[in-house]
């Protein structure tokens, strides 16, 4: 039997997963789930944008808090994700 350690999900991985949902997430929820302060969460969103992710901010027409979600990932991330899905990972 071969031992293969599972890759531990980083906070960045968790952030990408939370923003990858159809409804996205707001800053307060992201901060709570990741254990970050709100300004750290906003900085992480900026970092994703700089890394090539297209992050949209959507404010409800009726008012309320803005929600953020990833519309597209950088070319290198999309290729890796597609390869993982093809290989059954």
Secondary structure, DSSP 8 states (H G I E B T S, - for coil): ----------HHHHHHHHHTSSS-EEHHHHHHHHT--HHHHHHHHHHHHHTT-EEEEEE-TT---EEEEEEE--HHHHHHHHHHHHTT-
